Amino acid sequence: MPELNGLDLGAMQALVQTIQADPNAAQPFNEWTARVRWHSGFKAQALVRNHTFLIDEPADLVGKDEAPNAAEYLLGAYGACLTTGFILNATKRGVRLRNLEVTLDGRIDNILTFLGLSDQGHPGYREIAATAYVDAETDDETLGEIWRETVASSPVGNSLTRSVTIREKLVRV
């Protein structure tokens, strides 16, 4: 089967046709799960589908610096989502990419609130800057359209910019 940007065009076309014929076929892609287990100190392990990854804090925040922290993973998740979306949107348009890199820079509003040392502001990101560096076989206008579509349709980006209901629960074991 022919490929473009590392994607199997036949498989992509078959998926799109299946979902167009029966939009309910996309339902499984609306629900995702993860589980995180504490190890020691600030170190934990996330289990997602059949994958795992470690989470830790930098040494200057009393961690062992054995892995990125959760805030860094959030930036990575957004960058990965933008990368995936850009590849998808370029491939749908038949645009061949030679290189793509997305950089992210985030600014926390007030880390002191996370540490319990302030009630001013909040401990989340105040701003995230995302920049795509692209080398592709198309014009700048088309690249701009692909980037705007990618940013607008990013599930992670939309989760960051829209109100998300979080249902938390504590269970004693």
ZAKOLPA-423377 format. One record per residue (C-alpha): x, y, z; residue in one letter. Coordinates in steps of 0.2 Angstrom, whole numbers, plus 5000, padded with zeros to 4 digits. Example, Ala and Ser with C-alpha at 12.3 -4.5 7.8 and 13.67 -1.06 7.14 Angstrom:
residues 2
506249785039A
506849955036S
END
This chain:
residues 173
500050005000M
500750174996P
501350285010E
501450475013L
502350545028N
502450375035G
500650345035L
499850195026D
498650295014L
497550135011G
497250115030A
496950295032M
495650305018Q
494850145025A
494650215042L
493950375036V
492650285025Q
492150175039T
491850325050I
490950425036Q
489750275033A
489550245052D
490050395064P
489750275079N
491250185073A
492250335080A
491550315097Q
492950205105P
494150355100F
493250465112N
493750385128E
495450365135W
496150295152T
497750305162A
498350245178R
499750315189V
500650215203R
501750305216W
503450225218H
504450335230S
504750515233G
504050605219F
504350465207K
502850375199A
502450265184Q
500950295172A
500150155163L
499250195147V
498550055136R
500049935135N
501350075138H
502250145153T
503250295157F
504050375173L
503650545181I
504850625193D
505250805198E
506950885195P
508250875209A
508051055213D
506251015217L
506850875229V
506550735215G
507850615208K
507650695191D
507450515183E
506050575172A
505050735166P
503850805178N
501950805175A
501950985169A
503350945156E
502350795150Y
500850905148L
501951015136L
502550855128G
500750785126A
500250955117Y
501750945106G
501450765101A
499650805098C
500150955087L
501350845078T
500050705075T
498750835069G
500050915057F
500550745049I
498650705048L
498150865040N
499650875028A
499350695023T
497450725020K
498050865008R
499350764999G
500750875006V
502450775008R
503350835024L
505250825024R
505450885042N
504350935057L
504750995074E
503651075087V
504351165101T
503351215117L
503751345130D
502651365145G
502551485159R
501751435176I
500651565183D
501251555201N
502151395207I
502051455225L
500151405225T
500651225222F
501951235236L
500551295248G
501551465250L
500351585242S
498451595237D
498851725223Q
498551655205G
498551475201H
499751335199P
499351295181G
500151365165Y
499751545161R
500351535144E
501051405132I
501951455116A
501951325102A
503051345086T
503151225072A
504651215061Y
504251135045V
505051085028D
503751025016A
503351014997E
502051154997T
501851344998D
501851445014D
499951485013E
499551295013T
500751265027L
499851405037G
498151325033E
498751155039I
499451235055W
497851335059R
496851175056E
497951075067T
497951195082V
496051215081A
495751025080S
497050975093S
496150875107P
497550915119V
497451095115G
495651105116N
495751015133S
496951155139L
495951305132T
494151245136R
493351205153S
493451025157V
492450935170T
493550845182I
492650715193R
493850665207E
493650535220K
494650465235L
494550285240V
495450215255R
496250045252V
END
